[in-house]
Amino acid sequence: MPDFDGRTCLVTGGASGIGSATCEALAARGAHVVVTDVDEAAGRGVADAVGGEFTHLDVSDRDAWIRVVSGVVATHGGLDLVHLNAGVTTYPAAGGDFPAFDIAAMPADAYRRAMGANVDGVVFGVSATVEALENRGGGAIVVTASVAGLITWEVDPVYTLTKHAVVGLVRALAPSLAERGITLNAICPAAVATKIFGPEAEDFVREARLRLMPPSQVADAVVLAAAGSETGQCWVCYDGREPKLYLPAPLPGLDD
Ligand SMILES: NC(=O)c1ccc[n+]([C@@H]2O[C@H](COP(=O)([O-])OP(=O)(O)OC[C@H]3O[C@@H](n4cnc5c(N)ncnc54)[C@H](O)[C@@H]3O)[C@@H](O)[C@H]2O)c1
């Protein structure tokens, strides 16, 4: 497994689930981890557990991004890895059944919240950190997208929209970041055992003939993508299988 000795790594949504597992995986490989989240109590707990530090960061707030990154650069001299992971669905994980999606009834604040965390959080995260990565001589950005960025998830079409958006950003932006020594990749997990969904996730994954995978499996994929030289790629993660590179289908009329 790759070594991150002495590297400074920033993880968003690091208080829980995939983000928390990534903090653990990076710290276990020698990294100094800056755990960020809006959940201060849980975030501090993760930071203490991994010997890192916690900083409050709402990823949808561009000014907050600038403040947090300049603080990290002032303290640590730069950044080596950024895991843009914070994300939400358009409904609360409150248990019970998945609510039937009705776009006319979707509260505007649920839409803004999902766009803010899942899309703005990635766009602002990349824009705020590229300079700090470049000044270090290069680095890696890994985004937690989803299989919902590659196929449709009818339970939450707006979540699907946000994940398709970040997959598009990763693929289109990677070449220009490569010129600055920065890799940009997306991890696209299927179902992961975290608190983003309530207990209804069990039923959903059974119906979809999937199994919930542990967050540590996704964290391992993040570490591999960050350490590798590939860029602009999407890595699909299913329970118990190695991450697989997603190959886009040829475009009819253009590629044939
Ligand atoms: N769990 C799954 O099945 C699954 C599958 C594919 C992709 N994902 C993606 O994985 C990522 C992590 O989710 P998870 O499953 O670990 O869920 P989680 O709910 O356990 O963790 C998400 C974390 O993000 C934080 N967060 C939410 N909004 C934020 C904001 N605006 N600013 C900063 N932090 C914020 C939350 O406080 C929480 O700690 C998300 O982007 C999610 O879409 C999850």
PDBQT file of the ligand as one rigid body, heavy atoms in Angstrom, charges set to zero:
ROOT
HETATM    1  N1  LIG A 301     -22.970   5.680   1.393  1.00  0.00    +0.000 N 
HETATM    2  C1  LIG A 301     -23.107   5.358   0.113  1.00  0.00    +0.000 C 
HETATM    3  O1  LIG A 301     -23.756   4.349  -0.251  1.00  0.00    +0.000 OA
HETATM    4  C2  LIG A 301     -22.454   6.198  -0.942  1.00  0.00    +0.000 A 
HETATM    5  C3  LIG A 301     -22.372   5.679  -2.253  1.00  0.00    +0.000 A 
HETATM    6  C4  LIG A 301     -21.761   6.450  -3.237  1.00  0.00    +0.000 A 
HETATM    7  C5  LIG A 301     -21.269   7.698  -2.938  1.00  0.00    +0.000 A 
HETATM    8  N2  LIG A 301     -21.381   8.189  -1.667  1.00  0.00    +0.000 N 
HETATM    9  C6  LIG A 301     -20.832   9.512  -1.414  1.00  0.00    +0.000 C 
HETATM   10  O2  LIG A 301     -19.863   9.402  -0.402  1.00  0.00    +0.000 OA
HETATM   11  C7  LIG A 301     -19.669  10.687   0.202  1.00  0.00    +0.000 C 
HETATM   12  C8  LIG A 301     -19.593  10.512   1.707  1.00  0.00    +0.000 C 
HETATM   13  O3  LIG A 301     -20.846  10.068   2.183  1.00  0.00    +0.000 OA
HETATM   14  P1  LIG A 301     -21.029   8.946   3.299  1.00  0.00    +0.000 P 
HETATM   15  O4  LIG A 301     -21.756   7.824   2.659  1.00  0.00    +0.000 OA
HETATM   16  O5  LIG A 301     -19.751   8.679   3.987  1.00  0.00    +0.000 OA
HETATM   17  O6  LIG A 301     -22.082   9.690   4.213  1.00  0.00    +0.000 OA
HETATM   18  P2  LIG A 301     -22.034  10.252   5.716  1.00  0.00    +0.000 P 
HETATM   19  O7  LIG A 301     -23.354  10.897   5.890  1.00  0.00    +0.000 OA
HETATM   20  O8  LIG A 301     -21.633   9.170   6.651  1.00  0.00    +0.000 OA
HETATM   21  O9  LIG A 301     -20.874  11.342   5.669  1.00  0.00    +0.000 OA
HETATM   22  C9  LIG A 301     -21.029  12.553   4.976  1.00  0.00    +0.000 C 
HETATM   23  C10 LIG A 301     -20.339  13.657   5.776  1.00  0.00    +0.000 C 
HETATM   24  O10 LIG A 301     -20.432  14.865   5.021  1.00  0.00    +0.000 OA
HETATM   25  C11 LIG A 301     -20.708  15.929   5.923  1.00  0.00    +0.000 C 
HETATM   26  N3  LIG A 301     -21.321  17.038   5.212  1.00  0.00    +0.000 N 
HETATM   27  C12 LIG A 301     -22.552  17.126   4.661  1.00  0.00    +0.000 A 
HETATM   28  N4  LIG A 301     -22.745  18.331   4.106  1.00  0.00    +0.000 NA
HETATM   29  C13 LIG A 301     -21.596  19.026   4.298  1.00  0.00    +0.000 A 
HETATM   30  C14 LIG A 301     -21.168  20.330   3.947  1.00  0.00    +0.000 A 
HETATM   31  N5  LIG A 301     -21.967  21.187   3.279  1.00  0.00    +0.000 N 
HETATM   32  N6  LIG A 301     -19.922  20.726   4.278  1.00  0.00    +0.000 NA
HETATM   33  C15 LIG A 301     -19.092  19.872   4.944  1.00  0.00    +0.000 A 
HETATM   34  N7  LIG A 301     -19.452  18.633   5.337  1.00  0.00    +0.000 NA
HETATM   35  C16 LIG A 301     -20.690  18.212   5.004  1.00  0.00    +0.000 A 
HETATM   36  C17 LIG A 301     -21.625  15.315   6.972  1.00  0.00    +0.000 C 
HETATM   37  O11 LIG A 301     -21.642  16.075   8.171  1.00  0.00    +0.000 OA
HETATM   38  C18 LIG A 301     -21.007  13.921   7.129  1.00  0.00    +0.000 C 
HETATM   39  O12 LIG A 301     -20.045  13.909   8.168  1.00  0.00    +0.000 OA
HETATM   40  C19 LIG A 301     -20.833  11.554  -0.291  1.00  0.00    +0.000 C 
HETATM   41  O13 LIG A 301     -20.367  12.424  -1.301  1.00  0.00    +0.000 OA
HETATM   42  C20 LIG A 301     -21.802  10.536  -0.872  1.00  0.00    +0.000 C 
HETATM   43  O14 LIG A 301     -22.609  11.101  -1.878  1.00  0.00    +0.000 OA
HETATM   44  C21 LIG A 301     -21.952   7.450  -0.658  1.00  0.00    +0.000 A 
ENDROOT
TORSDOF 0
